[in-house]
């Protein structure tokens, strides 16, 4: 008989032993896919896509993207290259959205990008000699030609859009189209040093 242990809203069920001979437990949220989708449909500004062949949803909110496993409540933030190094636990879809997704956005709203203007952004980009164009509050940045990460094929340029004063940014696909969601940075300098490809060539 399977033993179930309840703790802090989780219901852990013994699911076998790992390779080290240690017991493994899993949490079942006891929610159907229909219930999860109905809840997400009731939320304003939340979008999602169902990954075929897996019990997983991509959840999009306020420029952020998450992988959510709707049978166990496991989730992870989206990683652009490779796989996430860690997964987290939630009790159910409501707990995931309220305790992690919405809470993160509310925390981000606590700070604004202070003293960031078109003039200050132009001054920085001119100083480091990055190719850019500005249209109102959106600056489009193009990197130098750099080798591919796998070392194969031709060198390529990376193109980004950054929203001045908001710290939001996104990158373009190789065909020139942009991702349909934005990431968040503290300011233009934080974006350049942490996310702009080949930044080390400009320093």
N, C-alpha and C positions, 0 to 999 in steps of 0.2 A: 504494500500500500504506500502511495506517495505521501510524504509528510509535507504539510504546508505551514509556514511560519509567517505571522503577520508582524510587521514592524514599521511604524511611521507611515502608514498608508500603503505599504508594499505587501504583496502576498508572495513570499518566496517558496518555491516548490523544488524539492530535491530532483535533480535531473541527471545524476550519475557522478562518475569520478573523472578527474582530469588525468593527464599523463603522469603527474606526480603523486597520484593516489589521494588527492584532496577532493572533498565533496564539492560538487557544482550545484548552484541553485539558479532558477530563472523566475522572473516575475511575469505573470500573465495579467494584462490589463482588463481582460473580460469585456472587450468592446469589439463590435463587429466593424467591418470596413464601412458599412452604410452609416453607422452611428458616428464614426470619426469624420466622414465626409459631410454629414449633416451639420455637425458642430462647426467645421471649418467654413462651410457655406454661410453660416450665421454671422461670421466675423467680417467686419469691414476692412478692406485693404489687404486681405490675406488671399493668396493664390497658391495653388498646389498642382502637382502632376503625379500620377501614379506610375511607378516604375514597373514595367511589365516583367512578369516572372519572379517577382520578389514581394515580400510583405512590407514594402517601403514606399514612402511618399517623399517627394521634394516639396518642401514648404517654403514659400517666399513671403517676406514681409519687410517693408521699409528698407529695401535694398539688401536684405540679408537672405541667405539661402541655407536650409537645413535638411538633413536626411532624418526622417522619423520612421521608426519601425513600429507599426501600429498594433502588433500583437504582444510586444514586450515592453513598449515605452522607451526603448533605447533610441538615442539620437546623437547627432554630431553636426557641427558646423561644416559647411561645404569647404573643401580644399581644392584649389585650382589645379595643382599638380600632385598626382599621387593619391594615396589613401589617408584618411584621418588617423592620427597617431593614437587617438583615444575616443571612446564612446561614453556617453553619459546616460543616466537613468532618470526617467520621470514616471509618475504613478499612472498617468493616462494622458490623453490628448489635451484635456483642459489644463492639467497641471503643467504639461510641457509648454503650452502657449503662455500661460499666465506667469509661471515662475521663471521661465528662461527667455522666451522670445520677447514678450511685451516688456518684461523687466529690463532687458538689455537696452531696448529702444528708449525706454523712459530714462534710463541712466545716461544714455548718449545725449538726450535732450537737455540734460542739466548743464552742459557746456556748449558754448557757441564758438565759432572760429572768430576770435576777436582781432580787430585791426587788420583783417585781410581784405584787401581791395584789389581791383584790377591793376592799379598802379603798383602796389607792393608785389603782386605776383609777376608782373612784367619785369620789374627790377631784378627779382631773383632769377628768373629764367634767362634774362639777358646776361646776367653775371656768369651763369654756368654754361651759357651758349647751347641751350636746348632749343630745337626747332619747334615752334609753336604758332598757333593762330588763336585769336580771342574773338568770340562773338557774344556780346553782352556779358553774361556772367559765366560763360562756358569756355574753357581753354582746351584746345586740342593739342596734344603733345606727341611728337614723333621721335622715337629713339634713333640712334645710329644703327647702321647695319651690323648685326652681331651674329656669331655662329649659333646654330640650333643647339638645344640642350643635348640632343642625342649625337651631335657631331656629324650628322649626315646632311646631305643636300646643300642648298644654297643658304647664304646668310639671309636674315630677315630683319625687318624693322617692326617695332611694336608701337601701336597707336593707342592713346588713352584720351578720355575726356574727364576733365576735373571741373567741378562746380565751385567757383570762387565764393568764399564766405560760408560754405556749407560742409566742406571737407569730403563730399561724396565724389566717387570716381568709378569708372568702369573701363574695361579694355575692349579692343576690337578683335574680332576673329580674323583669320588670315584672308578671308574674302572681303574684308572691309566693313562688314556689318558689326553692330555693337551688341554686347550682352544686354538682355532686357531687365537687368537689375544692377544696383550700385552697391559698392562697398563703402566703408566709412574710414576716414583718417582724421587726425586731429587738425591738420592744416596742410598747406601745399608742401612745406618742407618735410613733414612726416610722410606724406605720400611719395615724394621723390626718394627719400632715403630707405623706405621700407618696401615699396612696391614697383617703382619705375625700373624697368629692365635696363641693365648696363649703366646704372647710376655711377658705378665705380669709375667709369670712363670720363665722367664729367667733373669729378671732385678735384 
